[in-house]
Amino acid sequence: MRDILGKITRKKKEENAPDPSQVVNEPGSNEKDPARKSEGTGNFENDMEGRVPSNVPDETKVGQEVKNTDFPTGGPEKGVEVTQTSNAGIEDTVIGKAPMTVIADQDMAINKHKAPVLQVGQSCHLGNVRGRNEDSIFILNTFSGGENPISPFGLYIVADGMGGHHAGHEASKSTSTIMARDVTEKILLPLIGNESGTTTSSQQPIGEVMLGAIQAANKKIHNPDPEKEGGTTMTAALIIGRRLYIAHVGDSRAYLLTNNHFKQVTTDHSYVRRLIEAGQITEEEAAIHPQRNMLYRAVGAGGDLEVETYTQTLPDRGNLILCSDGLWGLVPDTVIEEEIRGSSTIQGSAESLVDFALRMGGYDNISIVIVEFTY
């Protein structure tokens, strides 16, 4: 791991100091504001420490994993009921409208000379074992400078197609493409096209667009023929200004790293996570459980798909991390946090974490997206 670089400060030369009457005050930090979880987002622990599978997982995620939500033989004890719960939708925030505007934030308007920045590092690797990469990632990052810049805008997607299922790689690609298309057409282009930086009341709320994209993908890739079924996870994060929106299905993950915290903000929609929540197995047992790759919720299942959502206002600086289970299943959360905090570049962090997963076996495809936000 790399040493953490010290903060570099520059002394302003007295002769070049600006006119005190023109100095703009720095906005206060939002770091102390706790992240607000949406309904349906559970308590999260750093549950990956020391998780190294003792055997190579099956090439396929258990057949029927998309459709069958019943426990297989050897599941939880009789009398333990496991049910899906309803999740609250993403906050219906329309661009430029209360309660949370996503045009130039108040802090940005006060400090015009401090440009907000979203920087990205990424890696999408085949791994050591698989013959085809079922993962898909998508990154759309914008930057606007000048006297009145539009809000920073970033869309980040990690989708993990179900290995061994018919066209799992096509399922992940199609789902990512639909999300990217709908967010671009219905959110980004109206924001760019409106010179005032606001939108009309006829435009869709952000949450509605993201949820609609996942439902459209769910219908498109669903195939009732069990010999041709396909499925994929989907973790999509959208940043507009200081506002973060996440729509999530499956066991890919999203984390937030700030000055004092590192937390998982998505829930794993997996069989072993249900067993852990029911008190049937421990985190250590889940790491080597034979059904650890089985999902009870995935895009492509058809029908009414429940989508987990999460939204919050971001602090002054930090990192958003999205990754597939090919990474978090082999790299402990503590290592992910240490590497990102200690690295001089987020691209270097992404590559180092993938290398770590490869050294630990690299049994699955490995994908990671790291976003560094600075306001």
C-alpha positions as CSV (number, residue, x, y, z in Angstrom):
1,M,0.0,0.0,0.0
2,R,1.1,3.5,-0.6
3,D,1.8,6.0,2.1
4,I,-0.9,8.6,2.5
5,L,0.3,11.8,1.0
6,G,0.4,14.8,3.4
7,K,-1.8,17.8,2.6
8,I,0.1,20.3,0.6
9,T,-0.6,23.9,1.4
10,R,0.4,27.0,-0.5
11,K,1.2,30.3,1.1
12,K,-0.4,33.2,-0.6
13,K,2.2,35.9,-1.4
14,E,1.3,39.1,0.4
15,E,1.9,41.2,-2.7
16,N,-0.6,39.0,-4.6
17,A,-3.3,38.9,-1.9
18,P,-6.7,39.8,-3.3
19,D,-8.7,42.8,-2.2
20,P,-10.3,41.9,1.1
21,S,-13.6,43.3,-0.1
22,Q,-13.6,40.7,-2.9
23,V,-12.7,37.6,-0.8
24,V,-15.3,34.9,-0.9
25,N,-15.8,32.9,2.3
26,E,-15.3,29.1,2.1
27,P,-18.5,27.2,2.7
28,G,-18.7,25.1,5.9
29,S,-18.2,21.4,5.7
30,N,-21.2,19.0,5.6
31,E,-19.0,16.2,6.9
32,K,-20.8,16.0,10.3
33,D,-24.1,15.4,8.6
34,P,-24.8,11.6,8.8
35,A,-25.8,9.8,5.7
36,R,-29.5,9.2,5.4
37,K,-30.6,5.8,4.5
38,S,-33.7,5.1,2.6
39,E,-36.3,2.6,3.9
40,G,-35.1,-0.9,3.0
41,T,-31.4,-0.2,3.6
42,G,-30.3,-2.3,6.5
43,N,-27.6,-2.0,9.1
44,F,-24.2,-2.7,7.6
45,E,-21.1,-4.1,9.1
46,N,-17.6,-4.4,7.8
47,D,-18.3,-8.0,7.2
48,M,-15.7,-8.9,4.7
49,E,-12.6,-8.8,7.0
50,G,-10.7,-12.0,6.6
51,R,-13.1,-13.5,4.0
52,V,-11.2,-15.8,1.7
53,P,-13.1,-18.7,0.2
54,S,-11.6,-22.0,0.8
55,N,-12.7,-23.4,-2.5
56,V,-13.4,-22.2,-6.0
57,P,-17.1,-21.3,-6.5
58,D,-19.2,-23.0,-9.1
59,E,-19.0,-21.5,-12.6
60,T,-22.7,-20.8,-12.4
61,K,-24.7,-18.9,-9.8
62,V,-27.2,-21.5,-8.7
63,G,-29.7,-22.3,-11.5
64,Q,-33.1,-20.8,-11.0
65,E,-31.5,-18.2,-8.7
66,V,-33.4,-15.4,-10.4
67,K,-36.8,-17.1,-10.2
68,N,-36.8,-19.3,-7.1
69,T,-37.0,-17.4,-3.8
70,D,-37.6,-20.5,-1.7
71,F,-34.8,-21.9,0.5
72,P,-33.2,-24.9,-1.1
73,T,-32.6,-28.1,0.9
74,G,-30.4,-27.3,4.0
75,G,-31.9,-23.8,4.3
76,P,-33.0,-22.1,7.5
77,E,-34.6,-24.0,10.3
78,K,-38.4,-24.6,10.2
79,G,-40.3,-21.7,11.6
80,V,-38.0,-18.9,10.3
81,E,-39.9,-16.9,7.8
82,V,-37.9,-15.0,5.2
83,T,-39.9,-12.5,3.2
84,Q,-39.1,-9.6,0.9
85,T,-40.0,-6.2,2.3
86,S,-41.1,-3.2,0.4
87,N,-38.5,-0.4,-0.1
88,A,-39.2,3.3,-0.4
89,G,-38.6,4.8,-3.8
90,I,-35.8,7.3,-4.5
91,E,-36.8,10.7,-3.3
92,D,-38.8,12.3,-6.1
93,T,-36.6,15.3,-6.6
94,V,-37.0,17.2,-9.8
95,I,-34.0,19.1,-11.1
96,G,-34.1,22.7,-9.9
97,K,-37.1,22.1,-7.5
98,A,-37.4,21.9,-3.7
99,P,-36.7,20.2,-1.4
100,M,-33.2,19.6,-2.8
101,T,-32.1,21.4,-5.9
102,V,-29.6,19.8,-8.2
103,I,-28.7,22.9,-10.1
104,A,-25.7,24.9,-8.8
105,D,-25.7,24.3,-5.1
106,Q,-25.8,27.1,-2.6
107,D,-22.2,26.5,-1.6
108,M,-21.1,26.5,-5.3
109,A,-23.0,29.8,-5.9
110,I,-21.2,31.4,-2.9
111,N,-17.8,30.3,-3.9
112,K,-17.7,30.7,-7.7
113,H,-14.0,30.3,-7.9
114,K,-13.9,26.8,-6.4
115,A,-14.9,24.4,-9.1
116,P,-16.5,21.1,-7.9
117,V,-14.8,18.1,-9.3
118,L,-15.8,14.4,-9.8
119,Q,-12.8,12.2,-10.7
120,V,-13.0,8.5,-11.5
121,G,-10.8,5.4,-11.4
122,Q,-11.9,2.1,-12.7
123,S,-11.1,-1.5,-13.7
124,C,-13.1,-4.3,-15.2
125,H,-11.1,-7.6,-15.3
126,L,-11.8,-11.1,-16.6
127,G,-10.2,-12.7,-13.5
128,N,-8.1,-15.8,-13.4
129,V,-10.7,-18.5,-14.0
130,R,-13.6,-17.4,-16.1
131,G,-13.6,-17.7,-19.9
132,R,-15.8,-14.7,-20.5
133,N,-16.4,-11.4,-18.7
134,E,-20.0,-11.3,-17.5
135,D,-19.5,-7.9,-15.8
136,S,-20.3,-4.5,-17.4
137,I,-19.4,-1.1,-16.1
138,F,-20.5,2.3,-17.4
139,I,-19.1,5.7,-16.5
140,L,-20.4,9.1,-17.6
141,N,-18.6,12.1,-16.0
142,T,-19.1,15.8,-16.9
143,F,-17.3,19.0,-15.9
144,S,-18.4,22.5,-16.4
145,G,-16.2,25.6,-15.7
146,G,-16.7,29.3,-16.0
147,E,-18.6,32.0,-14.2
148,N,-21.9,30.1,-13.7
149,P,-21.1,26.3,-14.2
150,I,-23.8,23.7,-14.2
151,S,-23.7,21.2,-11.4
152,P,-21.2,18.3,-11.7
153,F,-22.9,15.3,-13.1
154,G,-21.8,11.7,-12.9
155,L,-23.4,8.4,-13.7
156,Y,-21.6,5.2,-12.5
157,I,-22.8,1.6,-13.1
158,V,-21.6,-1.8,-12.2
159,A,-23.6,-4.8,-13.4
160,D,-22.7,-8.5,-12.9
161,G,-24.3,-10.9,-15.4
162,M,-25.0,-14.3,-14.0
163,G,-22.2,-16.6,-15.0
164,G,-23.3,-19.7,-16.8
165,H,-26.8,-18.4,-17.6
166,H,-27.7,-17.8,-21.2
167,A,-26.1,-14.5,-22.3
168,G,-25.3,-13.2,-18.8
169,H,-22.9,-10.8,-20.4
170,E,-25.6,-9.5,-22.7
171,A,-28.0,-9.1,-19.7
172,S,-25.4,-6.9,-17.9
173,K,-24.6,-4.9,-20.9
174,S,-28.3,-4.3,-21.9
175,T,-29.2,-3.2,-18.4
176,S,-26.3,-0.8,-18.2
177,T,-27.1,0.6,-21.6
178,I,-30.8,1.2,-20.8
179,M,-29.9,3.0,-17.6
180,A,-27.3,5.1,-19.3
181,R,-29.7,6.0,-22.2
182,D,-32.6,7.0,-19.9
183,V,-30.6,9.0,-17.5
184,T,-28.8,10.9,-20.4
185,E,-32.0,11.6,-22.3
186,K,-34.3,12.4,-19.4
187,I,-32.0,14.1,-16.9
188,L,-28.7,15.2,-18.4
189,L,-29.8,16.6,-21.7
190,P,-32.6,18.7,-20.2
191,L,-30.2,20.1,-17.7
192,I,-27.7,21.1,-20.4
193,G,-30.3,22.4,-22.8
194,N,-32.0,24.7,-20.4
195,E,-29.9,27.9,-20.2
196,S,-31.5,28.9,-16.8
197,G,-30.2,25.7,-15.2
198,T,-33.7,24.6,-14.2
199,T,-36.3,22.3,-15.7
200,T,-40.0,22.4,-16.3
201,S,-42.6,20.6,-14.2
202,S,-43.2,18.2,-17.1
203,Q,-39.8,16.6,-16.6
204,Q,-39.6,13.3,-14.7
205,P,-38.3,13.1,-11.2
206,I,-34.8,11.6,-10.9
207,G,-35.9,8.6,-8.9
208,E,-38.7,7.8,-11.3
209,V,-36.2,7.8,-14.3
210,M,-33.8,5.4,-12.5
211,L,-36.4,3.0,-11.3
212,G,-38.1,3.0,-14.7
213,A,-34.8,2.1,-16.4
214,I,-34.3,-0.9,-14.2
215,Q,-37.9,-2.1,-14.7
216,A,-37.5,-1.7,-18.5
217,A,-34.4,-3.7,-18.5
218,N,-36.0,-6.4,-16.3
219,K,-38.8,-6.8,-18.9
220,K,-36.4,-6.8,-21.9
221,I,-34.0,-9.4,-20.7
222,H,-36.5,-11.7,-19.1
223,N,-37.0,-15.0,-20.9
224,P,-39.5,-17.5,-19.5
225,D,-37.6,-20.4,-21.1
226,P,-35.4,-21.8,-18.3
227,E,-32.8,-22.9,-20.9
228,K,-32.4,-19.4,-22.1
229,E,-32.9,-17.3,-19.0
230,G,-30.5,-14.4,-18.2
231,G,-30.0,-12.1,-15.3
232,T,-27.8,-9.5,-13.8
233,T,-27.1,-7.4,-10.8
234,M,-27.4,-3.6,-11.1
235,T,-25.9,-1.0,-8.9
236,A,-26.3,2.5,-10.5
237,A,-25.2,5.7,-8.8
238,L,-26.0,9.2,-10.0
239,I,-24.4,12.3,-8.6
240,I,-25.8,15.7,-9.5
241,G,-24.3,18.6,-7.6
242,R,-24.0,17.4,-4.0
243,R,-26.9,14.9,-4.3
244,L,-26.3,11.2,-4.6
245,Y,-28.9,8.7,-5.9
246,I,-28.5,5.0,-5.9
247,A,-30.7,2.3,-7.5
248,H,-29.7,-1.3,-6.7
249,V,-30.6,-4.9,-7.3
250,G,-28.5,-8.0,-6.5
251,D,-25.1,-8.4,-4.7
252,S,-22.9,-5.8,-6.4
253,R,-22.1,-3.1,-3.8
254,A,-21.9,0.6,-3.2
255,Y,-19.7,2.1,-0.4
256,L,-19.2,5.6,0.9
257,L,-15.8,6.7,2.3
258,T,-15.5,10.0,4.1
259,N,-13.1,11.5,6.6
260,N,-14.4,9.5,9.5
261,H,-16.5,6.7,8.0
262,F,-16.5,3.8,5.6
263,K,-19.8,2.1,5.1
264,Q,-21.7,-0.2,2.8
265,V,-24.8,1.6,1.6
266,T,-26.5,-1.2,-0.3
267,T,-27.9,-4.5,0.8
268,D,-26.8,-7.8,-0.7
269,H,-29.9,-9.5,-2.1
270,S,-28.4,-12.9,-1.6
271,Y,-29.4,-16.2,0.0
272,V,-26.6,-16.1,2.6
273,R,-27.4,-12.5,3.6
274,R,-30.9,-13.7,4.4
275,L,-29.5,-16.5,6.5
276,I,-27.2,-14.1,8.4
277,E,-30.2,-11.7,9.0
278,A,-32.2,-14.7,10.2
279,G,-29.4,-15.7,12.6
280,Q,-28.9,-19.1,10.9
281,I,-25.2,-18.6,10.0
282,T,-22.3,-16.2,10.8
283,E,-20.4,-13.9,8.5
284,E,-17.5,-16.4,8.5
285,E,-19.8,-19.3,7.5
286,A,-21.4,-17.2,4.7
287,A,-17.9,-16.7,3.2
288,I,-17.6,-20.4,2.4
289,H,-21.3,-21.3,2.1
290,P,-22.0,-23.4,-1.0
291,Q,-25.0,-21.1,-2.0
292,R,-23.1,-17.8,-1.4
293,N,-23.5,-16.8,-5.0
294,M,-27.2,-17.4,-5.1
295,L,-29.5,-14.3,-5.5
296,Y,-33.1,-14.0,-4.5
297,R,-33.5,-10.7,-6.5
298,A,-32.0,-9.8,-9.9
299,V,-32.8,-7.9,-13.0
300,G,-34.2,-10.3,-15.6
301,A,-36.5,-12.2,-13.1
302,G,-39.6,-10.6,-14.8
303,G,-42.7,-9.5,-12.9
304,D,-42.7,-6.7,-10.4
305,L,-39.0,-6.3,-9.4
306,E,-38.3,-4.6,-6.1
307,V,-35.5,-2.1,-6.4
308,E,-33.5,-0.8,-3.4
309,T,-32.9,2.9,-3.3
310,Y,-30.7,5.3,-1.4
311,T,-30.2,9.0,-1.5
312,Q,-28.2,11.6,0.5
313,T,-26.4,14.9,0.3
314,L,-22.6,14.4,-0.1
315,P,-20.1,16.1,2.2
316,D,-17.3,18.4,1.0
317,R,-15.0,15.5,0.0
318,G,-14.9,11.7,-0.1
319,N,-15.2,8.6,-2.3
320,L,-18.0,6.6,-3.7
321,I,-17.0,2.9,-4.5
322,L,-19.0,0.5,-6.7
323,C,-17.8,-3.1,-7.2
324,S,-19.0,-6.6,-8.1
325,D,-18.7,-9.6,-5.8
326,G,-15.6,-10.7,-7.7
327,L,-13.9,-7.9,-5.8
328,W,-15.6,-7.6,-2.4
329,G,-15.8,-11.4,-2.1
330,L,-12.0,-11.6,-2.0
331,V,-10.9,-8.2,-0.7
332,P,-11.9,-7.3,2.9
333,D,-13.6,-4.0,3.5
334,T,-10.7,-2.9,5.7
335,V,-8.3,-3.4,2.7
336,I,-10.6,-1.5,0.4
337,E,-10.7,1.4,2.8
338,E,-6.9,1.4,3.6
339,E,-5.9,1.3,-0.1
340,I,-8.1,4.2,-1.1
341,R,-7.1,6.3,1.8
342,G,-3.4,5.6,1.3
343,S,-3.1,5.8,-2.5
344,S,-2.1,9.0,-4.3
345,T,-4.5,8.3,-7.2
346,I,-7.9,6.6,-7.4
347,Q,-6.9,4.9,-10.6
348,G,-4.0,3.4,-8.8
349,S,-6.3,2.3,-6.0
350,A,-8.6,0.6,-8.5
351,E,-5.8,-1.3,-10.1
352,S,-4.2,-2.3,-6.8
353,L,-7.5,-3.7,-5.4
354,V,-8.1,-5.7,-8.6
355,D,-4.5,-7.1,-8.3
356,F,-5.2,-8.0,-4.7
357,A,-8.3,-10.0,-5.8
358,L,-6.3,-11.7,-8.5
359,R,-3.7,-12.7,-5.9
360,M,-6.4,-14.1,-3.7
361,G,-7.6,-16.4,-6.5
362,G,-9.6,-14.2,-8.9
363,Y,-12.3,-16.8,-9.2
364,D,-14.8,-14.4,-10.7
365,N,-14.9,-11.4,-13.0
366,I,-13.7,-8.3,-11.1
367,S,-15.1,-4.8,-11.5
368,I,-14.6,-1.6,-9.5
369,V,-15.4,2.1,-10.0
370,I,-14.0,4.6,-7.5
371,V,-15.4,8.2,-7.6
372,E,-13.6,11.0,-5.8
373,F,-15.8,14.0,-5.1
374,T,-14.6,17.4,-4.0
375,Y,-16.8,20.5,-3.5
